[in-house]
Amino acid sequence: MRVCLALCLLLIVGACDREITINLPTEPTQKEEPKVINSKIEFRVVGNASSVRIRYSTPADGLIQTVTSLPFFAAFNTTESLLFLSLDVTPLAYPLSVTLPFLSAQVFVNGNLFREATSNDFFFSTLSVNGTWRR
């Protein structure tokens, strides 16, 4: 027991001889500017309908509605970290030669599929794709 106590005292006394140097900064630290991250949002509509009505929203233009043929692609870049994305597609006509109709509405963010809706019937119902994207 005395040997353990003597060893502990020697270790404590031996540790007191060391010098500890603390280097503090002499100037204030510089704040780094936050990096602007640019994200690419893409709206894609494909299928075999001959005519469709498309409604989608962008931060710069608001709600956009157009009647067009397929395929349809629209894209924009944004620096927002939170964004509500919406895409509605309504088929207006199919060619007479179509026996297996197909329609797909997709929203991609930075090349990754964010939302998708598909239809394979002759009903002229609207496909809706929407959601809040967060960085």
N, CA, C and O atoms as a GROMACS GRO file, in nm:
protein
  540
    1MET      N    1   0.081  -0.118   0.000
    1MET     CA    2   0.000   0.000   0.000
    1MET      C    3   0.087   0.127   0.000
    1MET      O    4   0.061   0.222  -0.073
    2ARG      N    5   0.191   0.125   0.083
    2ARG     CA    6   0.281   0.240   0.088
    2ARG      C    7   0.356   0.257  -0.044
    2ARG      O    8   0.386   0.369  -0.086
    3VAL      N    9   0.385   0.146  -0.107
    3VAL     CA   10   0.455   0.153  -0.236
    3VAL      C   11   0.368   0.221  -0.340
    3VAL      O   12   0.417   0.303  -0.417
    4CYS      N   13   0.240   0.189  -0.344
    4CYS     CA   14   0.146   0.251  -0.440
    4CYS      C   15   0.133   0.399  -0.413
    4CYS      O   16   0.129   0.479  -0.506
    5LEU      N   17   0.127   0.437  -0.283
    5LEU     CA   18   0.116   0.578  -0.248
    5LEU      C   19   0.241   0.654  -0.287
    5LEU      O   20   0.232   0.768  -0.334
    6ALA      N   21   0.357   0.593  -0.270
    6ALA     CA   22   0.483   0.657  -0.307
    6ALA      C   23   0.492   0.673  -0.459
    6ALA      O   24   0.538   0.777  -0.507
    7LEU      N   25   0.450   0.573  -0.534
    7LEU     CA   26   0.450   0.583  -0.680
    7LEU      C   27   0.356   0.693  -0.729
    7LEU      O   28   0.391   0.766  -0.821
    8CYS      N   29   0.240   0.706  -0.669
    8CYS     CA   30   0.145   0.810  -0.708
    8CYS      C   31   0.203   0.948  -0.680
    8CYS      O   32   0.187   1.038  -0.763
    9LEU      N   33   0.271   0.967  -0.564
    9LEU     CA   34   0.332   1.095  -0.533
    9LEU      C   35   0.443   1.129  -0.631
    9LEU      O   36   0.455   1.244  -0.673
   10LEU      N   37   0.523   1.030  -0.668
   10LEU     CA   38   0.630   1.054  -0.764
   10LEU      C   39   0.574   1.094  -0.901
   10LEU      O   40   0.629   1.182  -0.968
   11LEU      N   41   0.466   1.031  -0.943
   11LEU     CA   42   0.404   1.065  -1.071
   11LEU      C   43   0.347   1.206  -1.069
   11LEU      O   44   0.360   1.279  -1.168
   12ILE      N   45   0.283   1.246  -0.959
   12ILE     CA   46   0.224   1.380  -0.949
   12ILE      C   47   0.333   1.486  -0.950
   12ILE      O   48   0.321   1.587  -1.019
   13VAL      N   49   0.440   1.462  -0.874
   13VAL     CA   50   0.550   1.559  -0.867
   13VAL      C   51   0.621   1.566  -1.001
   13VAL      O   52   0.660   1.675  -1.044
   14GLY      N   53   0.639   1.454  -1.068
   14GLY     CA   54   0.706   1.451  -1.199
   14GLY      C   55   0.624   1.524  -1.305
   14GLY      O   56   0.681   1.583  -1.396
   15ALA      N   57   0.493   1.522  -1.294
   15ALA     CA   58   0.408   1.588  -1.391
   15ALA      C   59   0.409   1.739  -1.374
   15ALA      O   60   0.379   1.810  -1.470
   16CYS      N   61   0.442   1.789  -1.259
   16CYS     CA   62   0.442   1.933  -1.233
   16CYS      C   63   0.558   2.005  -1.302
   16CYS      O   64   0.553   2.127  -1.315
   17ASP      N   65   0.662   1.934  -1.344
   17ASP     CA   66   0.776   1.998  -1.408
   17ASP      C   67   0.751   2.037  -1.554
   17ASP      O   68   0.831   2.111  -1.611
   18ARG      N   69   0.646   1.991  -1.614
   18ARG     CA   70   0.619   2.018  -1.755
   18ARG      C   71   0.564   2.158  -1.773
   18ARG      O   72   0.488   2.208  -1.688
   19GLU      N   73   0.602   2.223  -1.883
   19GLU     CA   74   0.548   2.354  -1.918
   19GLU      C   75   0.435   2.336  -2.018
   19GLU      O   76   0.447   2.259  -2.113
   20ILE      N   77   0.327   2.406  -1.996
   20ILE     CA   78   0.212   2.400  -2.086
   20ILE      C   79   0.201   2.535  -2.155
   20ILE      O   80   0.192   2.639  -2.090
   21THR      N   81   0.202   2.533  -2.288
   21THR     CA   82   0.194   2.655  -2.367
   21THR      C   83   0.059   2.661  -2.436
   21THR      O   84   0.020   2.567  -2.505
   22ILE      N   85  -0.011   2.771  -2.416
   22ILE     CA   86  -0.141   2.790  -2.480
   22ILE      C   87  -0.128   2.906  -2.578
   22ILE      O   88  -0.099   3.019  -2.538
   23ASN      N   89  -0.150   2.878  -2.702
   23ASN     CA   90  -0.142   2.982  -2.806
   23ASN      C   91  -0.282   3.033  -2.836
   23ASN      O   92  -0.368   2.958  -2.884
   24LEU      N   93  -0.305   3.159  -2.808
   24LEU     CA   94  -0.434   3.221  -2.837
   24LEU      C   95  -0.421   3.308  -2.961
   24LEU      O   96  -0.316   3.368  -2.982
   25PRO      N   97  -0.526   3.316  -3.043
   25PRO     CA   98  -0.518   3.401  -3.162
   25PRO      C   99  -0.509   3.548  -3.122
   25PRO      O  100  -0.573   3.591  -3.026
   26THR      N  101  -0.429   3.622  -3.195
   26THR     CA  102  -0.412   3.765  -3.166
   26THR      C  103  -0.508   3.851  -3.245
   26THR      O  104  -0.526   3.969  -3.214
   27GLU      N  105  -0.572   3.793  -3.350
   27GLU     CA  106  -0.667   3.868  -3.430
   27GLU      C  107  -0.801   3.795  -3.430
   27GLU      O  108  -0.806   3.673  -3.411
   28PRO      N  109  -0.909   3.868  -3.451
   28PRO     CA  110  -1.040   3.800  -3.455
   28PRO      C  111  -1.047   3.707  -3.576
   28PRO      O  112  -0.988   3.733  -3.680
   29THR      N  113  -1.120   3.599  -3.559
   29THR     CA  114  -1.133   3.504  -3.670
   29THR      C  115  -1.222   3.564  -3.778
   29THR      O  116  -1.317   3.636  -3.750
   30GLN      N  117  -1.190   3.533  -3.902
   30GLN     CA  118  -1.265   3.583  -4.016
   30GLN      C  119  -1.385   3.494  -4.041
   30GLN      O  120  -1.373   3.371  -4.045
   31LYS      N  121  -1.502   3.556  -4.057
   31LYS     CA  122  -1.620   3.479  -4.092
   31LYS      C  123  -1.616   3.444  -4.239
   31LYS      O  124  -1.590   3.530  -4.324
   32GLU      N  125  -1.639   3.320  -4.268
   32GLU     CA  126  -1.642   3.279  -4.409
   32GLU      C  127  -1.779   3.310  -4.466
   32GLU      O  128  -1.882   3.288  -4.402
   33GLU      N  129  -1.779   3.360  -4.586
   33GLU     CA  130  -1.904   3.386  -4.655
   33GLU      C  131  -1.971   3.252  -4.687
   33GLU      O  132  -1.905   3.159  -4.732
   34PRO      N  133  -2.102   3.243  -4.664
   34PRO     CA  134  -2.168   3.117  -4.699
   34PRO      C  135  -2.161   3.093  -4.850
   34PRO      O  136  -2.180   3.185  -4.929
   35LYS      N  137  -2.136   2.971  -4.886
   35LYS     CA  138  -2.127   2.937  -5.028
   35LYS      C  139  -2.267   2.931  -5.087
   35LYS      O  140  -2.359   2.876  -5.027
   36VAL      N  141  -2.281   2.988  -5.205
   36VAL     CA  142  -2.409   2.985  -5.275
   36VAL      C  143  -2.416   2.853  -5.350
   36VAL      O  144  -2.333   2.824  -5.436
   37ILE      N  145  -2.516   2.775  -5.318
   37ILE     CA  146  -2.534   2.645  -5.382
   37ILE      C  147  -2.647   2.658  -5.484
   37ILE      O  148  -2.759   2.694  -5.449
   38ASN      N  149  -2.616   2.630  -5.608
   38ASN     CA  150  -2.711   2.640  -5.717
   38ASN      C  151  -2.771   2.502  -5.743
   38ASN      O  152  -2.698   2.405  -5.762
   39SER      N  153  -2.904   2.494  -5.743
   39SER     CA  154  -2.972   2.367  -5.770
   39SER      C  155  -3.050   2.378  -5.900
   39SER      O  156  -3.109   2.483  -5.930
   40LYS      N  157  -3.051   2.271  -5.977
   40LYS     CA  158  -3.122   2.268  -6.105
   40LYS      C  159  -3.252   2.190  -6.089
   40LYS      O  160  -3.251   2.073  -6.049
   41ILE      N  161  -3.364   2.254  -6.120
   41ILE     CA  162  -3.496   2.192  -6.114
   41ILE      C  163  -3.541   2.166  -6.257
   41ILE      O  164  -3.536   2.256  -6.341
   42GLU      N  165  -3.585   2.043  -6.285
   42GLU     CA  166  -3.630   2.007  -6.420
   42GLU      C  167  -3.771   1.949  -6.415
   42GLU      O  168  -3.802   1.867  -6.329
   43PHE      N  169  -3.856   1.993  -6.507
   43PHE     CA  170  -3.989   1.936  -6.526
   43PHE      C  171  -3.985   1.859  -6.657
   43PHE      O  172  -3.947   1.913  -6.761
   44ARG      N  173  -4.025   1.731  -6.652
   44ARG     CA  174  -4.024   1.647  -6.772
   44ARG      C  175  -4.161   1.581  -6.788
   44ARG      O  176  -4.217   1.526  -6.692
   45VAL      N  177  -4.213   1.587  -6.909
   45VAL     CA  178  -4.338   1.520  -6.940
   45VAL      C  179  -4.316   1.440  -7.068
   45VAL      O  180  -4.277   1.496  -7.170
   46VAL      N  181  -4.341   1.310  -7.061
   46VAL     CA  182  -4.326   1.223  -7.178
   46VAL      C  183  -4.450   1.134  -7.189
   46VAL      O  184  -4.522   1.114  -7.091
   47GLY      N  185  -4.472   1.082  -7.307
   47GLY     CA  186  -4.585   0.993  -7.329
   47GLY      C  187  -4.622   0.992  -7.475
   47GLY      O  188  -4.551   1.046  -7.560
   48ASN      N  189  -4.736   0.928  -7.505
   48ASN     CA  190  -4.777   0.920  -7.645
   48ASN      C  191  -4.905   1.000  -7.672
   48ASN      O  192  -4.973   0.975  -7.772
   49ALA      N  193  -4.940   1.093  -7.585
   49ALA     CA  194  -5.052   1.184  -7.613
   49ALA      C  195  -5.007   1.282  -7.721
   49ALA      O  196  -4.891   1.324  -7.724
   50SER      N  197  -5.100   1.319  -7.809
   50SER     CA  198  -5.062   1.411  -7.916
   50SER      C  199  -5.067   1.556  -7.870
   50SER      O  200  -5.003   1.642  -7.930
   51SER      N  201  -5.142   1.585  -7.764
   51SER     CA  202  -5.152   1.720  -7.713
   51SER      C  203  -5.180   1.716  -7.562
   51SER      O  204  -5.260   1.634  -7.515
   52VAL      N  205  -5.113   1.803  -7.487
   52VAL     CA  206  -5.132   1.808  -7.342
   52VAL      C  207  -5.135   1.954  -7.294
   52VAL      O  208  -5.078   2.043  -7.358
   53ARG      N  209  -5.203   1.975  -7.181
   53ARG     CA  210  -5.198   2.104  -7.112
   53ARG      C  211  -5.108   2.086  -6.991
   53ARG      O  212  -5.129   1.995  -6.911
   54ILE      N  213  -5.006   2.171  -6.978
   54ILE     CA  214  -4.908   2.160  -6.870
   54ILE      C  215  -4.911   2.288  -6.788
   54ILE      O  216  -4.908   2.398  -6.842
   55ARG      N  217  -4.916   2.271  -6.656
   55ARG     CA  218  -4.906   2.382  -6.563
   55ARG      C  219  -4.793   2.351  -6.466
   55ARG      O  220  -4.790   2.244  -6.406
   56TYR      N  221  -4.700   2.445  -6.450
   56TYR     CA  222  -4.591   2.429  -6.354
   56TYR      C  223  -4.554   2.564  -6.297
   56TYR      O  224  -4.589   2.668  -6.354
   57SER      N  225  -4.485   2.564  -6.185
   57SER     CA  226  -4.451   2.690  -6.120
   57SER      C  227  -4.300   2.705  -6.106
   57SER      O  228  -4.227   2.609  -6.084
   58THR      N  229  -4.257   2.831  -6.120
   58THR     CA  230  -4.117   2.867  -6.098
   58THR      C  231  -4.114   2.990  -6.008
   58THR      O  232  -4.210   3.067  -6.007
   59PRO      N  233  -4.006   3.010  -5.933
   59PRO     CA  234  -4.000   3.127  -5.846
   59PRO      C  235  -3.998   3.259  -5.925
   59PRO      O  236  -4.051   3.359  -5.878
   60ALA      N  237  -3.939   3.259  -6.043
   60ALA     CA  238  -3.928   3.383  -6.121
   60ALA      C  239  -4.057   3.417  -6.195
   60ALA      O  240  -4.095   3.534  -6.201
   61ASP      N  241  -4.126   3.316  -6.251
   61ASP     CA  242  -4.241   3.341  -6.338
   61ASP      C  243  -4.375   3.308  -6.274
   61ASP      O  244  -4.479   3.341  -6.330
   62GLY      N  245  -4.376   3.243  -6.158
   62GLY     CA  246  -4.502   3.202  -6.098
   62GLY      C  247  -4.559   3.081  -6.170
   62GLY      O  248  -4.484   2.994  -6.214
   63LEU      N  249  -4.691   3.076  -6.183
   63LEU     CA  250  -4.758   2.964  -6.248
   63LEU      C  251  -4.760   2.984  -6.400
   63LEU      O  252  -4.803   3.088  -6.449
   64ILE      N  253  -4.711   2.884  -6.471
   64ILE     CA  254  -4.706   2.888  -6.617
   64ILE      C  255  -4.797   2.779  -6.671
   64ILE      O  256  -4.794   2.666  -6.623
   65GLN      N  257  -4.878   2.812  -6.771
   65GLN     CA  258  -4.966   2.714  -6.834
   65GLN      C  259  -4.942   2.718  -6.984
   65GLN      O  260  -4.936   2.825  -7.044
   66THR      N  261  -4.928   2.600  -7.044
   66THR     CA  262  -4.904   2.592  -7.188
   66THR      C  263  -4.970   2.466  -7.243
   66THR      O  264  -4.987   2.367  -7.173
   67VAL      N  265  -5.008   2.473  -7.369
   67VAL     CA  266  -5.059   2.357  -7.442
   67VAL      C  267  -4.953   2.323  -7.545
   67VAL      O  268  -4.911   2.408  -7.624
   68THR      N  269  -4.909   2.197  -7.545
   68THR     CA  270  -4.797   2.158  -7.631
   68THR      C  271  -4.806   2.010  -7.666
   68THR      O  272  -4.893   1.938  -7.617
   69SER      N  273  -4.715   1.968  -7.752
   69SER     CA  274  -4.701   1.826  -7.782
   69SER      C  275  -4.587   1.769  -7.697
   69SER      O  276  -4.514   1.844  -7.632
   70LEU      N  277  -4.574   1.639  -7.697
   70LEU     CA  278  -4.472   1.574  -7.614
   70LEU      C  279  -4.354   1.529  -7.699
   70LEU      O  280  -4.372   1.504  -7.818
   71PRO      N  281  -4.237   1.519  -7.644
   71PRO     CA  282  -4.199   1.539  -7.503
   71PRO      C  283  -4.184   1.687  -7.469
   71PRO      O  284  -4.162   1.771  -7.556
   72PHE      N  285  -4.197   1.717  -7.340
   72PHE     CA  286  -4.185   1.854  -7.290
   72PHE      C  287  -4.080   1.857  -7.180
   72PHE      O  288  -4.082   1.773  -7.090
   73PHE      N  289  -3.989   1.953  -7.187
   73PHE     CA  290  -3.885   1.970  -7.085
   73PHE      C  291  -3.875   2.118  -7.050
   73PHE      O  292  -3.873   2.203  -7.139
   74ALA      N  293  -3.868   2.149  -6.922
   74ALA     CA  294  -3.845   2.286  -6.876
   74ALA      C  295  -3.754   2.278  -6.754
   74ALA      O  296  -3.766   2.185  -6.674
   75ALA      N  297  -3.664   2.374  -6.741
   75ALA     CA  298  -3.569   2.372  -6.628
   75ALA      C  299  -3.538   2.514  -6.585
   75ALA      O  300  -3.548   2.609  -6.662
   76PHE      N  301  -3.500   2.525  -6.458
   76PHE     CA  302  -3.452   2.653  -6.405
   76PHE      C  303  -3.355   2.624  -6.292
   76PHE      O  304  -3.355   2.516  -6.234
   77ASN      N  305  -3.272   2.722  -6.262
   77ASN     CA  306  -3.176   2.712  -6.152
   77ASN      C  307  -3.221   2.800  -6.037
   77ASN      O  308  -3.281   2.906  -6.058
   78THR      N  309  -3.193   2.756  -5.915
   78THR     CA  310  -3.232   2.831  -5.797
   78THR      C  311  -3.127   2.819  -5.688
   78THR      O  312  -3.053   2.720  -5.682
   79THR      N  313  -3.121   2.918  -5.603
   79THR     CA  314  -3.032   2.914  -5.486
   79THR      C  315  -3.112   2.898  -5.358
   79THR      O  316  -3.056   2.899  -5.249
   80GLU      N  317  -3.244   2.884  -5.370
   80GLU     CA  318  -3.330   2.868  -5.253
   80GLU      C  319  -3.301   2.736  -5.184
   80GLU      O  320  -3.263   2.638  -5.248
   81SER      N  321  -3.319   2.733  -5.052
   81SER     CA  322  -3.300   2.609  -4.978
   81SER      C  323  -3.433   2.539  -4.949
   81SER      O  324  -3.434   2.426  -4.901
   82LEU      N  325  -3.544   2.606  -4.978
   82LEU     CA  326  -3.678   2.552  -4.956
   82LEU      C  327  -3.765   2.600  -5.070
   82LEU      O  328  -3.774   2.721  -5.094
   83LEU      N  329  -3.831   2.507  -5.140
   83LEU     CA  330  -3.906   2.546  -5.259
   83LEU      C  331  -4.022   2.451  -5.280
   83LEU      O  332  -4.005   2.329  -5.276
   84PHE      N  333  -4.143   2.507  -5.304
   84PHE     CA  334  -4.259   2.425  -5.338
   84PHE      C  335  -4.260   2.406  -5.489
   84PHE      O  336  -4.259   2.503  -5.565
   85LEU      N  337  -4.263   2.280  -5.533
   85LEU     CA  338  -4.261   2.246  -5.675
   85LEU      C  339  -4.394   2.184  -5.714
   85LEU      O  340  -4.447   2.099  -5.642
   86SER      N  341  -4.447   2.227  -5.828
   86SER     CA  342  -4.577   2.179  -5.872
   86SER      C  343  -4.576   2.158  -6.023
   86SER      O  344  -4.526   2.242  -6.098
   87LEU      N  345  -4.632   2.045  -6.067
   87LEU     CA  346  -4.643   2.013  -6.210
   87LEU      C  347  -4.775   1.940  -6.231
   87LEU      O  348  -4.799   1.836  -6.170
   88ASP      N  349  -4.862   1.994  -6.319
   88ASP     CA  350  -4.990   1.932  -6.354
   88ASP      C  351  -4.992   1.910  -6.504
   88ASP      O  352  -4.956   1.998  -6.582
   89VAL      N  353  -5.035   1.790  -6.544
   89VAL     CA  354  -5.041   1.754  -6.686
   89VAL      C  355  -5.178   1.695  -6.716
   89VAL      O  356  -5.222   1.601  -6.650
   90THR      N  357  -5.245   1.751  -6.816
   90THR     CA  358  -5.375   1.700  -6.859
   90THR      C  359  -5.366   1.662  -7.006
   90THR      O  360  -5.339   1.749  -7.090
   91PRO      N  361  -5.388   1.535  -7.041
   91PRO     CA  362  -5.388   1.499  -7.184
   91PRO      C  363  -5.513   1.556  -7.251
   91PRO      O  364  -5.623   1.549  -7.197
   92LEU      N  365  -5.493   1.612  -7.369
   92LEU     CA  366  -5.606   1.669  -7.444
   92LEU      C  367  -5.649   1.578  -7.559
   92LEU      O  368  -5.767   1.577  -7.595
   93ALA      N  369  -5.555   1.503  -7.617
   93ALA     CA  370  -5.588   1.414  -7.729
   93ALA      C  371  -5.480   1.307  -7.743
   93ALA      O  372  -5.363   1.328  -7.714
   94TYR      N  373  -5.527   1.190  -7.790
   94TYR     CA  374  -5.435   1.081  -7.827
   94TYR      C  375  -5.454   1.052  -7.975
   94TYR      O  376  -5.566   1.062  -8.025
   95PRO      N  377  -5.349   1.015  -8.045
   95PRO     CA  378  -5.366   0.976  -8.186
   95PRO      C  379  -5.456   0.853  -8.198
   95PRO      O  380  -5.466   0.773  -8.104
   96LEU      N  381  -5.521   0.838  -8.312
   96LEU     CA  382  -5.610   0.723  -8.332
   96LEU      C  383  -5.534   0.590  -8.331
   96LEU      O  384  -5.592   0.486  -8.300
   97SER      N  385  -5.406   0.594  -8.365
   97SER     CA  386  -5.328   0.471  -8.372
   97SER      C  387  -5.283   0.421  -8.234
   97SER      O  388  -5.229   0.311  -8.224
   98VAL      N  389  -5.304   0.498  -8.129
   98VAL     CA  390  -5.259   0.457  -7.996
   98VAL      C  391  -5.357   0.358  -7.936
   98VAL      O  392  -5.477   0.386  -7.923
   99THR      N  393  -5.305   0.240  -7.900
   99THR     CA  394  -5.388   0.140  -7.831
   99THR      C  395  -5.349   0.126  -7.684
   99THR      O  396  -5.429   0.081  -7.603
  100LEU      N  397  -5.226   0.164  -7.650
  100LEU     CA  398  -5.178   0.160  -7.512
  100LEU      C  399  -5.129   0.298  -7.472
  100LEU      O  400  -5.012   0.330  -7.491
  101PRO      N  401  -5.218   0.382  -7.417
  101PRO     CA  402  -5.176   0.518  -7.383
  101PRO      C  403  -5.080   0.519  -7.265
  101PRO      O  404  -5.084   0.433  -7.177
  102PHE      N  405  -4.993   0.618  -7.266
  102PHE     CA  406  -4.895   0.633  -7.158
  102PHE      C  407  -4.863   0.780  -7.139
  102PHE      O  408  -4.845   0.854  -7.237
  103LEU      N  409  -4.857   0.824  -7.014
  103LEU     CA  410  -4.823   0.962  -6.983
  103LEU      C  411  -4.746   0.963  -6.851
  103LEU      O  412  -4.786   0.898  -6.754
  104SER      N  413  -4.636   1.037  -6.848
  104SER     CA  414  -4.552   1.043  -6.728
  104SER      C  415  -4.513   1.188  -6.701
  104SER      O  416  -4.466   1.258  -6.790
  105ALA      N  417  -4.532   1.232  -6.576
  105ALA     CA  418  -4.492   1.366  -6.532
  105ALA      C  419  -4.387   1.349  -6.423
  105ALA      O  420  -4.410   1.278  -6.325
  106GLN      N  421  -4.272   1.413  -6.440
  106GLN     CA  422  -4.161   1.395  -6.347
  106GLN      C  423  -4.100   1.530  -6.309
  106GLN      O  424  -4.095   1.622  -6.390
  107VAL      N  425  -4.054   1.539  -6.184
  107VAL     CA  426  -3.979   1.655  -6.136
  107VAL      C  427  -3.844   1.604  -6.088
  107VAL      O  428  -3.838   1.518  -6.000
  108PHE      N  429  -3.737   1.657  -6.145
  108PHE     CA  430  -3.601   1.620  -6.107
  108PHE      C  431  -3.534   1.737  -6.038
  108PHE      O  432  -3.553   1.852  -6.078
  109VAL      N  433  -3.457   1.708  -5.935
  109VAL     CA  434  -3.376   1.810  -5.866
  109VAL      C  435  -3.232   1.764  -5.870
  109VAL      O  436  -3.198   1.658  -5.815
  110ASN      N  437  -3.146   1.841  -5.934
  110ASN     CA  438  -3.004   1.808  -5.950
  110ASN      C  439  -2.984   1.669  -6.011
  110ASN      O  440  -2.893   1.596  -5.971
  111GLY      N  441  -3.068   1.634  -6.106
  111GLY     CA  442  -3.055   1.506  -6.175
  111GLY      C  443  -3.117   1.388  -6.103
  111GLY      O  444  -3.114   1.277  -6.155
  112ASN      N  445  -3.173   1.409  -5.983
  112ASN     CA  446  -3.236   1.300  -5.907
  112ASN      C  447  -3.387   1.316  -5.911
  112ASN      O  448  -3.439   1.427  -5.898
  113LEU      N  449  -3.457   1.205  -5.929
  113LEU     CA  450  -3.603   1.208  -5.935
  113LEU      C  451  -3.659   1.251  -5.801
  113LEU      O  452  -3.631   1.189  -5.698
  114PHE      N  453  -3.739   1.359  -5.800
  114PHE     CA  454  -3.801   1.410  -5.677
  114PHE      C  455  -3.945   1.360  -5.665
  114PHE      O  456  -3.982   1.306  -5.561
  115ARG      N  457  -4.025   1.377  -5.768
  115ARG     CA  458  -4.164   1.329  -5.770
  115ARG      C  459  -4.198   1.279  -5.909
  115ARG      O  460  -4.142   1.325  -6.009
  116GLU      N  461  -4.293   1.183  -5.914
  116GLU     CA  462  -4.334   1.128  -6.043
  116GLU      C  463  -4.478   1.079  -6.035
  116GLU      O  464  -4.522   1.029  -5.931
  117ALA      N  465  -4.551   1.094  -6.144
  117ALA     CA  466  -4.685   1.040  -6.158
  117ALA      C  467  -4.699   0.986  -6.300
  117ALA      O  468  -4.651   1.047  -6.395
  118THR      N  469  -4.766   0.871  -6.313
  118THR     CA  470  -4.786   0.812  -6.446
  118THR      C  471  -4.932   0.771  -6.462
  118THR      O  472  -5.005   0.752  -6.365
  119SER      N  473  -4.971   0.759  -6.588
  119SER     CA  474  -5.107   0.715  -6.621
  119SER      C  475  -5.100   0.630  -6.748
  119SER      O  476  -5.018   0.656  -6.836
  120ASN      N  477  -5.186   0.529  -6.755
  120ASN     CA  478  -5.190   0.445  -6.876
  120ASN      C  479  -5.335   0.412  -6.913
  120ASN      O  480  -5.368   0.298  -6.944
  121ASP      N  481  -5.419   0.515  -6.909
  121ASP     CA  482  -5.557   0.496  -6.950
  121ASP      C  483  -5.599   0.608  -7.044
  121ASP      O  484  -5.526   0.706  -7.063
  122PHE      N  485  -5.718   0.594  -7.104
  122PHE     CA  486  -5.766   0.693  -7.199
  122PHE      C  487  -5.845   0.805  -7.132
  122PHE      O  488  -5.896   0.894  -7.201
  123PHE      N  489  -5.856   0.803  -7.001
  123PHE     CA  490  -5.925   0.912  -6.932
  123PHE      C  491  -5.841   1.039  -6.940
  123PHE      O  492  -5.718   1.035  -6.931
  124PHE      N  493  -5.908   1.149  -6.957
  124PHE     CA  494  -5.837   1.276  -6.968
  124PHE      C  495  -5.825   1.344  -6.832
  124PHE      O  496  -5.852   1.464  -6.817
  125SER      N  497  -5.786   1.266  -6.734
  125SER     CA  498  -5.770   1.320  -6.599
  125SER      C  499  -5.630   1.381  -6.582
  125SER      O  500  -5.536   1.344  -6.652
  126THR      N  501  -5.620   1.474  -6.490
  126THR     CA  502  -5.496   1.548  -6.469
  126THR      C  503  -5.401   1.470  -6.380
  126THR      O  504  -5.440   1.418  -6.275
  127LEU      N  505  -5.275   1.463  -6.423
  127LEU     CA  506  -5.168   1.408  -6.338
  127LEU      C  507  -5.109   1.524  -6.259
  127LEU      O  508  -5.070   1.625  -6.317
  128SER      N  509  -5.102   1.510  -6.128
  128SER     CA  510  -5.046   1.616  -6.044
  128SER      C  511  -4.925   1.564  -5.969
  128SER      O  512  -4.928   1.457  -5.909
  129VAL      N  513  -4.819   1.641  -5.974
  129VAL     CA  514  -4.695   1.610  -5.904
  129VAL      C  515  -4.658   1.735  -5.827
  129VAL      O  516  -4.641   1.841  -5.888
  130ASN      N  517  -4.645   1.726  -5.695
  130ASN     CA  518  -4.604   1.844  -5.620
  130ASN      C  519  -4.541   1.802  -5.488
  130ASN      O  520  -4.557   1.689  -5.442
  131GLY      N  521  -4.471   1.896  -5.428
  131GLY     CA  522  -4.408   1.871  -5.300
  131GLY      C  523  -4.312   1.983  -5.264
  131GLY      O  524  -4.273   2.062  -5.350
  132THR      N  525  -4.274   1.988  -5.138
  132THR     CA  526  -4.179   2.088  -5.091
  132THR      C  527  -4.040   2.026  -5.090
  132THR      O  528  -4.015   1.928  -5.019
  133TRP      N  529  -3.952   2.082  -5.168
  133TRP     CA  530  -3.813   2.034  -5.174
  133TRP      C  531  -3.730   2.114  -5.075
  133TRP      O  532  -3.738   2.237  -5.069
  134ARG      N  533  -3.649   2.042  -4.998
  134ARG     CA  534  -3.557   2.105  -4.903
  134ARG      C  535  -3.415   2.061  -4.936
  134ARG      O  536  -3.391   1.944  -4.966
  135ARG      N  537  -3.323   2.154  -4.929
  135ARG     CA  538  -3.183   2.124  -4.958
  135ARG      C  539  -3.129   2.029  -4.852
  135ARG      O  540  -3.013   1.991  -4.858
   0.00000   0.00000   0.00000
